[in-house]
Amino acid sequence: MSLFLSAMQKNAAVLTLEIAGLGIRSEITFEDEAALKEGLAAAAPKMVDQLNEAVAGRKADQLAAIDAKIAALNEQRASLT
């Protein structure tokens, strides 16, 4: 996970949270600690949901690849008998 603090403006800043390689990104604009905490509390669950979806998608892709390999091996075995 990457954290970037950028766009310092008049009494405000932008915190960018990014999970590299997965396209998960959230920007939080805040003026004080309370606003930062509120922004993090709102962004974190959304990012966790996106991460869970990405992991589930990768697992599904991996399982499909394993199933395809098993099917190919079964075909090879059948052709040998």
mmCIF file of the N, C-alpha and C atoms, coordinates in Angstrom:
data_MODEL
# 
_entry.id   MODEL 
# 
loop_
_atom_site.group_PDB 
_atom_site.id 
_atom_site.type_symbol 
_atom_site.label_atom_id 
_atom_site.label_alt_id 
_atom_site.label_comp_id 
_atom_site.label_asym_id 
_atom_site.label_entity_id 
_atom_site.label_seq_id 
_atom_site.pdbx_PDB_ins_code 
_atom_site.Cartn_x 
_atom_site.Cartn_y 
_atom_site.Cartn_z 
_atom_site.occupancy 
_atom_site.B_iso_or_equiv 
_atom_site.pdbx_formal_charge 
_atom_site.auth_seq_id 
_atom_site.auth_comp_id 
_atom_site.auth_asym_id 
_atom_site.auth_atom_id 
_atom_site.pdbx_PDB_model_num 
ATOM 1   N N  . MET A 1 1  ? 0.852   -1.165  0.000   1.00 0.00 ? 1  MET A N  1 
ATOM 2   C CA . MET A 1 1  ? 0.000   0.000   0.000   1.00 0.00 ? 1  MET A CA 1 
ATOM 3   C C  . MET A 1 1  ? 0.893   1.222   0.000   1.00 0.00 ? 1  MET A C  1 
ATOM 4   N N  . SER A 1 2  ? 0.490   2.193   -0.761  1.00 0.00 ? 2  SER A N  1 
ATOM 5   C CA . SER A 1 2  ? 1.237   3.447   -0.835  1.00 0.00 ? 2  SER A CA 1 
ATOM 6   C C  . SER A 1 2  ? 0.413   4.573   -0.233  1.00 0.00 ? 2  SER A C  1 
ATOM 7   N N  . LEU A 1 3  ? 1.085   5.483   0.418   1.00 0.00 ? 3  LEU A N  1 
ATOM 8   C CA . LEU A 1 3  ? 0.441   6.676   0.964   1.00 0.00 ? 3  LEU A CA 1 
ATOM 9   C C  . LEU A 1 3  ? 1.147   7.894   0.390   1.00 0.00 ? 3  LEU A C  1 
ATOM 10  N N  . PHE A 1 4  ? 0.377   8.817   -0.119  1.00 0.00 ? 4  PHE A N  1 
ATOM 11  C CA . PHE A 1 4  ? 0.945   10.053  -0.649  1.00 0.00 ? 4  PHE A CA 1 
ATOM 12  C C  . PHE A 1 4  ? 0.216   11.229  -0.021  1.00 0.00 ? 4  PHE A C  1 
ATOM 13  N N  . LEU A 1 5  ? 0.954   12.177  0.474   1.00 0.00 ? 5  LEU A N  1 
ATOM 14  C CA . LEU A 1 5  ? 0.373   13.411  0.978   1.00 0.00 ? 5  LEU A CA 1 
ATOM 15  C C  . LEU A 1 5  ? 0.723   14.488  -0.032  1.00 0.00 ? 5  LEU A C  1 
ATOM 16  N N  . SER A 1 6  ? -0.300  15.034  -0.659  1.00 0.00 ? 6  SER A N  1 
ATOM 17  C CA . SER A 1 6  ? -0.041  15.985  -1.737  1.00 0.00 ? 6  SER A CA 1 
ATOM 18  C C  . SER A 1 6  ? -1.081  17.086  -1.737  1.00 0.00 ? 6  SER A C  1 
ATOM 19  N N  . ALA A 1 7  ? -0.941  17.956  -2.686  1.00 0.00 ? 7  ALA A N  1 
ATOM 20  C CA . ALA A 1 7  ? -1.913  19.023  -2.935  1.00 0.00 ? 7  ALA A CA 1 
ATOM 21  C C  . ALA A 1 7  ? -2.180  19.866  -1.699  1.00 0.00 ? 7  ALA A C  1 
ATOM 22  N N  . MET A 1 8  ? -1.114  20.276  -1.045  1.00 0.00 ? 8  MET A N  1 
ATOM 23  C CA . MET A 1 8  ? -1.290  21.169  0.091   1.00 0.00 ? 8  MET A CA 1 
ATOM 24  C C  . MET A 1 8  ? -1.904  22.472  -0.412  1.00 0.00 ? 8  MET A C  1 
ATOM 25  N N  . GLN A 1 9  ? -3.044  22.783  0.121   1.00 0.00 ? 9  GLN A N  1 
ATOM 26  C CA . GLN A 1 9  ? -3.744  23.997  -0.272  1.00 0.00 ? 9  GLN A CA 1 
ATOM 27  C C  . GLN A 1 9  ? -3.977  24.825  0.978   1.00 0.00 ? 9  GLN A C  1 
ATOM 28  N N  . LYS A 1 10 ? -4.684  25.869  0.810   1.00 0.00 ? 10 LYS A N  1 
ATOM 29  C CA . LYS A 1 10 ? -5.014  26.730  1.935   1.00 0.00 ? 10 LYS A CA 1 
ATOM 30  C C  . LYS A 1 10 ? -5.676  25.906  3.040   1.00 0.00 ? 10 LYS A C  1 
ATOM 31  N N  . ASN A 1 11 ? -4.955  25.614  4.087   1.00 0.00 ? 11 ASN A N  1 
ATOM 32  C CA . ASN A 1 11 ? -5.472  24.894  5.247   1.00 0.00 ? 11 ASN A CA 1 
ATOM 33  C C  . ASN A 1 11 ? -6.016  23.510  4.929   1.00 0.00 ? 11 ASN A C  1 
ATOM 34  N N  . ALA A 1 12 ? -5.661  22.928  3.800   1.00 0.00 ? 12 ALA A N  1 
ATOM 35  C CA . ALA A 1 12 ? -6.161  21.592  3.465   1.00 0.00 ? 12 ALA A CA 1 
ATOM 36  C C  . ALA A 1 12 ? -5.051  20.778  2.810   1.00 0.00 ? 12 ALA A C  1 
ATOM 37  N N  . ALA A 1 13 ? -5.204  19.473  2.883   1.00 0.00 ? 13 ALA A N  1 
ATOM 38  C CA . ALA A 1 13 ? -4.262  18.561  2.243   1.00 0.00 ? 13 ALA A CA 1 
ATOM 39  C C  . ALA A 1 13 ? -5.047  17.396  1.660   1.00 0.00 ? 13 ALA A C  1 
ATOM 40  N N  . VAL A 1 14 ? -4.409  16.689  0.746   1.00 0.00 ? 14 VAL A N  1 
ATOM 41  C CA . VAL A 1 14 ? -5.027  15.512  0.146   1.00 0.00 ? 14 VAL A CA 1 
ATOM 42  C C  . VAL A 1 14 ? -4.137  14.316  0.448   1.00 0.00 ? 14 VAL A C  1 
ATOM 43  N N  . LEU A 1 15 ? -4.712  13.300  1.050   1.00 0.00 ? 15 LEU A N  1 
ATOM 44  C CA . LEU A 1 15 ? -4.006  12.052  1.323   1.00 0.00 ? 15 LEU A CA 1 
ATOM 45  C C  . LEU A 1 15 ? -4.500  11.025  0.314   1.00 0.00 ? 15 LEU A C  1 
ATOM 46  N N  . THR A 1 16 ? -3.572  10.424  -0.424  1.00 0.00 ? 16 THR A N  1 
ATOM 47  C CA . THR A 1 16 ? -3.927  9.409   -1.409  1.00 0.00 ? 16 THR A CA 1 
ATOM 48  C C  . THR A 1 16 ? -3.483  8.049   -0.891  1.00 0.00 ? 16 THR A C  1 
ATOM 49  N N  . LEU A 1 17 ? -4.419  7.129   -0.794  1.00 0.00 ? 17 LEU A N  1 
ATOM 50  C CA . LEU A 1 17 ? -4.138  5.747   -0.413  1.00 0.00 ? 17 LEU A CA 1 
ATOM 51  C C  . LEU A 1 17 ? -4.252  4.907   -1.671  1.00 0.00 ? 17 LEU A C  1 
ATOM 52  N N  . GLU A 1 18 ? -3.259  4.070   -1.931  1.00 0.00 ? 18 GLU A N  1 
ATOM 53  C CA . GLU A 1 18 ? -3.291  3.273   -3.153  1.00 0.00 ? 18 GLU A CA 1 
ATOM 54  C C  . GLU A 1 18 ? -2.713  1.891   -2.892  1.00 0.00 ? 18 GLU A C  1 
ATOM 55  N N  . ILE A 1 19 ? -3.389  0.879   -3.396  1.00 0.00 ? 19 ILE A N  1 
ATOM 56  C CA . ILE A 1 19 ? -2.864  -0.478  -3.363  1.00 0.00 ? 19 ILE A CA 1 
ATOM 57  C C  . ILE A 1 19 ? -2.368  -0.761  -4.774  1.00 0.00 ? 19 ILE A C  1 
ATOM 58  N N  . ALA A 1 20 ? -1.063  -0.745  -4.922  1.00 0.00 ? 20 ALA A N  1 
ATOM 59  C CA . ALA A 1 20 ? -0.438  -0.841  -6.248  1.00 0.00 ? 20 ALA A CA 1 
ATOM 60  C C  . ALA A 1 20 ? -0.764  -2.168  -6.917  1.00 0.00 ? 20 ALA A C  1 
ATOM 61  N N  . GLY A 1 21 ? -0.934  -2.107  -8.213  1.00 0.00 ? 21 GLY A N  1 
ATOM 62  C CA . GLY A 1 21 ? -1.166  -3.301  -9.003  1.00 0.00 ? 21 GLY A CA 1 
ATOM 63  C C  . GLY A 1 21 ? -2.599  -3.773  -9.046  1.00 0.00 ? 21 GLY A C  1 
ATOM 64  N N  . LEU A 1 22 ? -3.431  -3.225  -8.191  1.00 0.00 ? 22 LEU A N  1 
ATOM 65  C CA . LEU A 1 22 ? -4.827  -3.651  -8.162  1.00 0.00 ? 22 LEU A CA 1 
ATOM 66  C C  . LEU A 1 22 ? -5.783  -2.548  -8.583  1.00 0.00 ? 22 LEU A C  1 
ATOM 67  N N  . GLY A 1 23 ? -5.266  -1.368  -8.787  1.00 0.00 ? 23 GLY A N  1 
ATOM 68  C CA . GLY A 1 23 ? -6.129  -0.264  -9.206  1.00 0.00 ? 23 GLY A CA 1 
ATOM 69  C C  . GLY A 1 23 ? -7.052  0.239   -8.113  1.00 0.00 ? 23 GLY A C  1 
ATOM 70  N N  . ILE A 1 24 ? -6.685  -0.005  -6.868  1.00 0.00 ? 24 ILE A N  1 
ATOM 71  C CA . ILE A 1 24 ? -7.499  0.457   -5.742  1.00 0.00 ? 24 ILE A CA 1 
ATOM 72  C C  . ILE A 1 24 ? -6.879  1.747   -5.228  1.00 0.00 ? 24 ILE A C  1 
ATOM 73  N N  . ARG A 1 25 ? -7.674  2.796   -5.229  1.00 0.00 ? 25 ARG A N  1 
ATOM 74  C CA . ARG A 1 25 ? -7.146  4.118   -4.869  1.00 0.00 ? 25 ARG A CA 1 
ATOM 75  C C  . ARG A 1 25 ? -8.248  4.942   -4.212  1.00 0.00 ? 25 ARG A C  1 
ATOM 76  N N  . SER A 1 26 ? -7.865  5.705   -3.213  1.00 0.00 ? 26 SER A N  1 
ATOM 77  C CA . SER A 1 26 ? -8.803  6.592   -2.541  1.00 0.00 ? 26 SER A CA 1 
ATOM 78  C C  . SER A 1 26 ? -8.078  7.881   -2.170  1.00 0.00 ? 26 SER A C  1 
ATOM 79  N N  . GLU A 1 27 ? -8.734  8.992   -2.381  1.00 0.00 ? 27 GLU A N  1 
ATOM 80  C CA . GLU A 1 27 ? -8.172  10.289  -1.998  1.00 0.00 ? 27 GLU A CA 1 
ATOM 81  C C  . GLU A 1 27 ? -9.037  10.906  -0.908  1.00 0.00 ? 27 GLU A C  1 
ATOM 82  N N  . ILE A 1 28 ? -8.370  11.405  0.110   1.00 0.00 ? 28 ILE A N  1 
ATOM 83  C CA . ILE A 1 28 ? -9.060  12.024  1.241   1.00 0.00 ? 28 ILE A CA 1 
ATOM 84  C C  . ILE A 1 28 ? -8.559  13.455  1.371   1.00 0.00 ? 28 ILE A C  1 
ATOM 85  N N  . THR A 1 29 ? -9.469  14.403  1.273   1.00 0.00 ? 29 THR A N  1 
ATOM 86  C CA . THR A 1 29 ? -9.128  15.808  1.487   1.00 0.00 ? 29 THR A CA 1 
ATOM 87  C C  . THR A 1 29 ? -9.506  16.152  2.923   1.00 0.00 ? 29 THR A C  1 
ATOM 88  N N  . PHE A 1 30 ? -8.579  16.754  3.645   1.00 0.00 ? 30 PHE A N  1 
ATOM 89  C CA . PHE A 1 30 ? -8.859  17.060  5.051   1.00 0.00 ? 30 PHE A CA 1 
ATOM 90  C C  . PHE A 1 30 ? -8.225  18.383  5.445   1.00 0.00 ? 30 PHE A C  1 
ATOM 91  N N  . GLU A 1 31 ? -8.833  18.979  6.452   1.00 0.00 ? 31 GLU A N  1 
ATOM 92  C CA . GLU A 1 31 ? -8.339  20.247  6.978   1.00 0.00 ? 31 GLU A CA 1 
ATOM 93  C C  . GLU A 1 31 ? -7.765  20.099  8.377   1.00 0.00 ? 31 GLU A C  1 
ATOM 94  N N  . ASP A 1 32 ? -8.191  19.056  9.077   1.00 0.00 ? 32 ASP A N  1 
ATOM 95  C CA . ASP A 1 32 ? -7.693  18.836  10.428  1.00 0.00 ? 32 ASP A CA 1 
ATOM 96  C C  . ASP A 1 32 ? -7.707  17.338  10.734  1.00 0.00 ? 32 ASP A C  1 
ATOM 97  N N  . GLU A 1 33 ? -7.237  16.988  11.918  1.00 0.00 ? 33 GLU A N  1 
ATOM 98  C CA . GLU A 1 33 ? -7.129  15.581  12.301  1.00 0.00 ? 33 GLU A CA 1 
ATOM 99  C C  . GLU A 1 33 ? -8.490  14.894  12.322  1.00 0.00 ? 33 GLU A C  1 
ATOM 100 N N  . ALA A 1 34 ? -9.506  15.580  12.795  1.00 0.00 ? 34 ALA A N  1 
ATOM 101 C CA . ALA A 1 34 ? -10.846 14.986  12.854  1.00 0.00 ? 34 ALA A CA 1 
ATOM 102 C C  . ALA A 1 34 ? -11.361 14.657  11.454  1.00 0.00 ? 34 ALA A C  1 
ATOM 103 N N  . ALA A 1 35 ? -11.141 15.557  10.512  1.00 0.00 ? 35 ALA A N  1 
ATOM 104 C CA . ALA A 1 35 ? -11.581 15.314  9.132   1.00 0.00 ? 35 ALA A CA 1 
ATOM 105 C C  . ALA A 1 35 ? -10.789 14.168  8.507   1.00 0.00 ? 35 ALA A C  1 
ATOM 106 N N  . LEU A 1 36 ? -9.506  14.064  8.847   1.00 0.00 ? 36 LEU A N  1 
ATOM 107 C CA . LEU A 1 36 ? -8.690  12.959  8.341   1.00 0.00 ? 36 LEU A CA 1 
ATOM 108 C C  . LEU A 1 36 ? -9.216  11.630  8.876   1.00 0.00 ? 36 LEU A C  1 
ATOM 109 N N  . LYS A 1 37 ? -9.490  11.569  10.178  1.00 0.00 ? 37 LYS A N  1 
ATOM 110 C CA . LYS A 1 37 ? -10.024 10.342  10.776  1.00 0.00 ? 37 LYS A CA 1 
ATOM 111 C C  . LYS A 1 37 ? -11.358 9.965   10.140  1.00 0.00 ? 37 LYS A C  1 
ATOM 112 N N  . GLU A 1 38 ? -12.209 10.949  9.918   1.00 0.00 ? 38 GLU A N  1 
ATOM 113 C CA . GLU A 1 38 ? -13.511 10.700  9.294   1.00 0.00 ? 38 GLU A CA 1 
ATOM 114 C C  . GLU A 1 38 ? -13.329 10.171  7.868   1.00 0.00 ? 38 GLU A C  1 
ATOM 115 N N  . GLY A 1 39 ? -12.423 10.779  7.125   1.00 0.00 ? 39 GLY A N  1 
ATOM 116 C CA . GLY A 1 39 ? -12.151 10.333  5.756   1.00 0.00 ? 39 GLY A CA 1 
ATOM 117 C C  . GLY A 1 39 ? -11.589 8.921   5.709   1.00 0.00 ? 39 GLY A C  1 
ATOM 118 N N  . LEU A 1 40 ? -10.671 8.614   6.614   1.00 0.00 ? 40 LEU A N  1 
ATOM 119 C CA . LEU A 1 40 ? -10.105 7.264   6.679   1.00 0.00 ? 40 LEU A CA 1 
ATOM 120 C C  . LEU A 1 40 ? -11.163 6.239   7.067   1.00 0.00 ? 40 LEU A C  1 
ATOM 121 N N  . ALA A 1 41 ? -12.025 6.615   8.012   1.00 0.00 ? 41 ALA A N  1 
ATOM 122 C CA . ALA A 1 41 ? -13.091 5.705   8.434   1.00 0.00 ? 41 ALA A CA 1 
ATOM 123 C C  . ALA A 1 41 ? -14.050 5.406   7.290   1.00 0.00 ? 41 ALA A C  1 
ATOM 124 N N  . ALA A 1 42 ? -14.266 6.371   6.415   1.00 0.00 ? 42 ALA A N  1 
ATOM 125 C CA . ALA A 1 42 ? -15.158 6.159   5.271   1.00 0.00 ? 42 ALA A CA 1 
ATOM 126 C C  . ALA A 1 42 ? -14.455 5.390   4.153   1.00 0.00 ? 42 ALA A C  1 
ATOM 127 N N  . ALA A 1 43 ? -13.177 5.659   3.932   1.00 0.00 ? 43 ALA A N  1 
ATOM 128 C CA . ALA A 1 43 ? -12.455 5.049   2.810   1.00 0.00 ? 43 ALA A CA 1 
ATOM 129 C C  . ALA A 1 43 ? -12.037 3.607   3.087   1.00 0.00 ? 43 ALA A C  1 
ATOM 130 N N  . ALA A 1 44 ? -11.664 3.315   4.311   1.00 0.00 ? 44 ALA A N  1 
ATOM 131 C CA . ALA A 1 44 ? -11.114 1.995   4.627   1.00 0.00 ? 44 ALA A CA 1 
ATOM 132 C C  . ALA A 1 44 ? -12.056 0.840   4.283   1.00 0.00 ? 44 ALA A C  1 
ATOM 133 N N  . PRO A 1 45 ? -13.323 0.875   4.696   1.00 0.00 ? 45 PRO A N  1 
ATOM 134 C CA . PRO A 1 45 ? -14.203 -0.256  4.359   1.00 0.00 ? 45 PRO A CA 1 
ATOM 135 C C  . PRO A 1 45 ? -14.374 -0.450  2.854   1.00 0.00 ? 45 PRO A C  1 
ATOM 136 N N  . LYS A 1 46 ? -14.443 0.645   2.115   1.00 0.00 ? 46 LYS A N  1 
ATOM 137 C CA . LYS A 1 46 ? -14.581 0.547   0.659   1.00 0.00 ? 46 LYS A CA 1 
ATOM 138 C C  . LYS A 1 46 ? -13.344 -0.102  0.051   1.00 0.00 ? 46 LYS A C  1 
ATOM 139 N N  . MET A 1 47 ? -12.168 0.294   0.534   1.00 0.00 ? 47 MET A N  1 
ATOM 140 C CA . MET A 1 47 ? -10.928 -0.272  0.004   1.00 0.00 ? 47 MET A CA 1 
ATOM 141 C C  . MET A 1 47 ? -10.802 -1.753  0.361   1.00 0.00 ? 47 MET A C  1 
ATOM 142 N N  . VAL A 1 48 ? -11.227 -2.119  1.558   1.00 0.00 ? 48 VAL A N  1 
ATOM 143 C CA . VAL A 1 48 ? -11.192 -3.531  1.963   1.00 0.00 ? 48 VAL A CA 1 
ATOM 144 C C  . VAL A 1 48 ? -12.127 -4.347  1.079   1.00 0.00 ? 48 VAL A C  1 
ATOM 145 N N  . ASP A 1 49 ? -13.313 -3.826  0.793   1.00 0.00 ? 49 ASP A N  1 
ATOM 146 C CA . ASP A 1 49 ? -14.247 -4.519  -0.101  1.00 0.00 ? 49 ASP A CA 1 
ATOM 147 C C  . ASP A 1 49 ? -13.641 -4.700  -1.490  1.00 0.00 ? 49 ASP A C  1 
ATOM 148 N N  . GLN A 1 50 ? -13.003 -3.653  -2.009  1.00 0.00 ? 50 GLN A N  1 
ATOM 149 C CA . GLN A 1 50 ? -12.370 -3.741  -3.325  1.00 0.00 ? 50 GLN A CA 1 
ATOM 150 C C  . GLN A 1 50 ? -11.231 -4.763  -3.318  1.00 0.00 ? 50 GLN A C  1 
ATOM 151 N N  . LEU A 1 51 ? -10.475 -4.792  -2.243  1.00 0.00 ? 51 LEU A N  1 
ATOM 152 C CA . LEU A 1 51 ? -9.374  -5.748  -2.122  1.00 0.00 ? 51 LEU A CA 1 
ATOM 153 C C  . LEU A 1 51 ? -9.915  -7.174  -2.071  1.00 0.00 ? 51 LEU A C  1 
ATOM 154 N N  . ASN A 1 52 ? -10.971 -7.392  -1.298  1.00 0.00 ? 52 ASN A N  1 
ATOM 155 C CA . ASN A 1 52 ? -11.585 -8.719  -1.218  1.00 0.00 ? 52 ASN A CA 1 
ATOM 156 C C  . ASN A 1 52 ? -12.096 -9.174  -2.581  1.00 0.00 ? 52 ASN A C  1 
ATOM 157 N N  . GLU A 1 53 ? -12.704 -8.259  -3.334  1.00 0.00 ? 53 GLU A N  1 
ATOM 158 C CA . GLU A 1 53 ? -13.189 -8.593  -4.677  1.00 0.00 ? 53 GLU A CA 1 
ATOM 159 C C  . GLU A 1 53 ? -12.030 -8.961  -5.596  1.00 0.00 ? 53 GLU A C  1 
ATOM 160 N N  . ALA A 1 54 ? -10.939 -8.222  -5.506  1.00 0.00 ? 54 ALA A N  1 
ATOM 161 C CA . ALA A 1 54 ? -9.771  -8.506  -6.349  1.00 0.00 ? 54 ALA A CA 1 
ATOM 162 C C  . ALA A 1 54 ? -9.177  -9.870  -6.010  1.00 0.00 ? 54 ALA A C  1 
ATOM 163 N N  . VAL A 1 55 ? -9.075  -10.173 -4.718  1.00 0.00 ? 55 VAL A N  1 
ATOM 164 C CA . VAL A 1 55 ? -8.525  -11.462 -4.291  1.00 0.00 ? 55 VAL A CA 1 
ATOM 165 C C  . VAL A 1 55 ? -9.442  -12.596 -4.735  1.00 0.00 ? 55 VAL A C  1 
ATOM 166 N N  . ALA A 1 56 ? -10.743 -12.423 -4.568  1.00 0.00 ? 56 ALA A N  1 
ATOM 167 C CA . ALA A 1 56 ? -11.696 -13.458 -4.989  1.00 0.00 ? 56 ALA A CA 1 
ATOM 168 C C  . ALA A 1 56 ? -11.607 -13.689 -6.493  1.00 0.00 ? 56 ALA A C  1 
ATOM 169 N N  . GLY A 1 57 ? -11.459 -12.622 -7.255  1.00 0.00 ? 57 GLY A N  1 
ATOM 170 C CA . GLY A 1 57 ? -11.327 -12.750 -8.706  1.00 0.00 ? 57 GLY A CA 1 
ATOM 171 C C  . GLY A 1 57 ? -10.076 -13.513 -9.094  1.00 0.00 ? 57 GLY A C  1 
ATOM 172 N N  . ARG A 1 58 ? -8.988  -13.226 -8.414  1.00 0.00 ? 58 ARG A N  1 
ATOM 173 C CA . ARG A 1 58 ? -7.730  -13.933 -8.710  1.00 0.00 ? 58 ARG A CA 1 
ATOM 174 C C  . ARG A 1 58 ? -7.834  -15.400 -8.325  1.00 0.00 ? 58 ARG A C  1 
ATOM 175 N N  . LYS A 1 59 ? -8.479  -15.678 -7.178  1.00 0.00 ? 59 LYS A N  1 
ATOM 176 C CA . LYS A 1 59 ? -8.646  -17.073 -6.766  1.00 0.00 ? 59 LYS A CA 1 
ATOM 177 C C  . LYS A 1 59 ? -9.499  -17.820 -7.778  1.00 0.00 ? 59 LYS A C  1 
ATOM 178 N N  . ALA A 1 60 ? -10.556 -17.191 -8.259  1.00 0.00 ? 60 ALA A N  1 
ATOM 179 C CA . ALA A 1 60 ? -11.421 -17.826 -9.253  1.00 0.00 ? 60 ALA A CA 1 
ATOM 180 C C  . ALA A 1 60 ? -10.633 -18.115 -10.529 1.00 0.00 ? 60 ALA A C  1 
ATOM 181 N N  . ASP A 1 61 ? -9.798  -17.173 -10.951 1.00 0.00 ? 61 ASP A N  1 
ATOM 182 C CA . ASP A 1 61 ? -8.964  -17.377 -12.142 1.00 0.00 ? 61 ASP A CA 1 
ATOM 183 C C  . ASP A 1 61 ? -7.984  -18.531 -11.930 1.00 0.00 ? 61 ASP A C  1 
ATOM 184 N N  . GLN A 1 62 ? -7.394  -18.599 -10.735 1.00 0.00 ? 62 GLN A N  1 
ATOM 185 C CA . GLN A 1 62 ? -6.445  -19.670 -10.441 1.00 0.00 ? 62 GLN A CA 1 
ATOM 186 C C  . GLN A 1 62 ? -7.144  -21.026 -10.433 1.00 0.00 ? 62 GLN A C  1 
ATOM 187 N N  . LEU A 1 63 ? -8.347  -21.084 -9.838  1.00 0.00 ? 63 LEU A N  1 
ATOM 188 C CA . LEU A 1 63 ? -9.092  -22.342 -9.804  1.00 0.00 ? 63 LEU A CA 1 
ATOM 189 C C  . LEU A 1 63 ? -9.491  -22.782 -11.205 1.00 0.00 ? 63 LEU A C  1 
ATOM 190 N N  . ALA A 1 64 ? -9.875  -21.840 -12.045 1.00 0.00 ? 64 ALA A N  1 
ATOM 191 C CA . ALA A 1 64 ? -10.233 -22.174 -13.426 1.00 0.00 ? 64 ALA A CA 1 
ATOM 192 C C  . ALA A 1 64 ? -9.020  -22.731 -14.171 1.00 0.00 ? 64 ALA A C  1 
ATOM 193 N N  . ALA A 1 65 ? -7.853  -22.155 -13.944 1.00 0.00 ? 65 ALA A N  1 
ATOM 194 C CA . ALA A 1 65 ? -6.633  -22.651 -14.589 1.00 0.00 ? 65 ALA A CA 1 
ATOM 195 C C  . ALA A 1 65 ? -6.293  -24.055 -14.101 1.00 0.00 ? 65 ALA A C  1 
ATOM 196 N N  . ILE A 1 66 ? -6.465  -24.302 -12.819 1.00 0.00 ? 66 ILE A N  1 
ATOM 197 C CA . ILE A 1 66 ? -6.205  -25.640 -12.266 1.00 0.00 ? 66 ILE A CA 1 
ATOM 198 C C  . ILE A 1 66 ? -7.184  -26.648 -12.851 1.00 0.00 ? 66 ILE A C  1 
ATOM 199 N N  . ASP A 1 67 ? -8.460  -26.281 -12.931 1.00 0.00 ? 67 ASP A N  1 
ATOM 200 C CA . ASP A 1 67 ? -9.466  -27.174 -13.525 1.00 0.00 ? 67 ASP A CA 1 
ATOM 201 C C  . ASP A 1 67 ? -9.122  -27.503 -14.973 1.00 0.00 ? 67 ASP A C  1 
ATOM 202 N N  . ALA A 1 68 ? -8.647  -26.517 -15.716 1.00 0.00 ? 68 ALA A N  1 
ATOM 203 C CA . ALA A 1 68 ? -8.270  -26.748 -17.118 1.00 0.00 ? 68 ALA A CA 1 
ATOM 204 C C  . ALA A 1 68 ? -7.091  -27.715 -17.210 1.00 0.00 ? 68 ALA A C  1 
ATOM 205 N N  . LYS A 1 69 ? -6.129  -27.575 -16.304 1.00 0.00 ? 69 LYS A N  1 
ATOM 206 C CA . LYS A 1 69 ? -4.980  -28.489 -16.299 1.00 0.00 ? 69 LYS A CA 1 
ATOM 207 C C  . LYS A 1 69 ? -5.416  -29.909 -15.957 1.00 0.00 ? 69 LYS A C  1 
ATOM 208 N N  . ILE A 1 70 ? -6.313  -30.037 -14.999 1.00 0.00 ? 70 ILE A N  1 
ATOM 209 C CA . ILE A 1 70 ? -6.820  -31.362 -14.616 1.00 0.00 ? 70 ILE A CA 1 
ATOM 210 C C  . ILE A 1 70 ? -7.556  -31.998 -15.789 1.00 0.00 ? 70 ILE A C  1 
ATOM 211 N N  . ALA A 1 71 ? -8.372  -31.213 -16.469 1.00 0.00 ? 71 ALA A N  1 
ATOM 212 C CA . ALA A 1 71 ? -9.103  -31.735 -17.630 1.00 0.00 ? 71 ALA A CA 1 
ATOM 213 C C  . ALA A 1 71 ? -8.133  -32.196 -18.718 1.00 0.00 ? 71 ALA A C  1 
ATOM 214 N N  . ALA A 1 72 ? -7.082  -31.427 -18.960 1.00 0.00 ? 72 ALA A N  1 
ATOM 215 C CA . ALA A 1 72 ? -6.089  -31.807 -19.973 1.00 0.00 ? 72 ALA A CA 1 
ATOM 216 C C  . ALA A 1 72 ? -5.368  -33.091 -19.577 1.00 0.00 ? 72 ALA A C  1 
ATOM 217 N N  . LEU A 1 73 ? -5.023  -33.221 -18.302 1.00 0.00 ? 73 LEU A N  1 
ATOM 218 C CA . LEU A 1 73 ? -4.361  -34.440 -17.829 1.00 0.00 ? 73 LEU A CA 1 
ATOM 219 C C  . LEU A 1 73 ? -5.287  -35.643 -17.941 1.00 0.00 ? 73 LEU A C  1 
ATOM 220 N N  . ASN A 1 74 ? -6.560  -35.452 -17.632 1.00 0.00 ? 74 ASN A N  1 
ATOM 221 C CA . ASN A 1 74 ? -7.528  -36.544 -17.762 1.00 0.00 ? 74 ASN A CA 1 
ATOM 222 C C  . ASN A 1 74 ? -7.661  -36.981 -19.220 1.00 0.00 ? 74 ASN A C  1 
ATOM 223 N N  . GLU A 1 75 ? -7.644  -36.025 -20.138 1.00 0.00 ? 75 GLU A N  1 
ATOM 224 C CA . GLU A 1 75 ? -7.710  -36.363 -21.564 1.00 0.00 ? 75 GLU A CA 1 
ATOM 225 C C  . GLU A 1 75 ? -6.470  -37.143 -21.992 1.00 0.00 ? 75 GLU A C  1 
ATOM 226 N N  . GLN A 1 76 ? -5.306  -36.725 -21.512 1.00 0.00 ? 76 GLN A N  1 
ATOM 227 C CA . GLN A 1 76 ? -4.070  -37.439 -21.845 1.00 0.00 ? 76 GLN A CA 1 
ATOM 228 C C  . GLN A 1 76 ? -4.108  -38.859 -21.298 1.00 0.00 ? 76 GLN A C  1 
ATOM 229 N N  . ARG A 1 77 ? -4.574  -38.995 -20.077 1.00 0.00 ? 77 ARG A N  1 
ATOM 230 C CA . ARG A 1 77 ? -4.653  -40.317 -19.451 1.00 0.00 ? 77 ARG A CA 1 
ATOM 231 C C  . ARG A 1 77 ? -5.612  -41.210 -20.230 1.00 0.00 ? 77 ARG A C  1 
ATOM 232 N N  . ALA A 1 78 ? -6.744  -40.653 -20.636 1.00 0.00 ? 78 ALA A N  1 
ATOM 233 C CA . ALA A 1 78 ? -7.726  -41.429 -21.394 1.00 0.00 ? 78 ALA A CA 1 
ATOM 234 C C  . ALA A 1 78 ? -7.156  -41.875 -22.739 1.00 0.00 ? 78 ALA A C  1 
ATOM 235 N N  . SER A 1 79 ? -6.340  -41.043 -23.349 1.00 0.00 ? 79 SER A N  1 
ATOM 236 C CA . SER A 1 79 ? -5.776  -41.403 -24.655 1.00 0.00 ? 79 SER A CA 1 
ATOM 237 C C  . SER A 1 79 ? -4.688  -42.472 -24.530 1.00 0.00 ? 79 SER A C  1 
ATOM 238 N N  . LEU A 1 80 ? -4.122  -42.632 -23.351 1.00 0.00 ? 80 LEU A N  1 
ATOM 239 C CA . LEU A 1 80 ? -3.086  -43.641 -23.139 1.00 0.00 ? 80 LEU A CA 1 
ATOM 240 C C  . LEU A 1 80 ? -3.663  -45.028 -22.900 1.00 0.00 ? 80 LEU A C  1 
ATOM 241 N N  . THR A 1 81 ? -4.906  -45.100 -22.530 1.00 0.00 ? 81 THR A N  1 
ATOM 242 C CA . THR A 1 81 ? -5.505  -46.412 -22.230 1.00 0.00 ? 81 THR A CA 1 
ATOM 243 C C  . THR A 1 81 ? -6.314  -46.949 -23.373 1.00 0.00 ? 81 THR A C  1 
# 
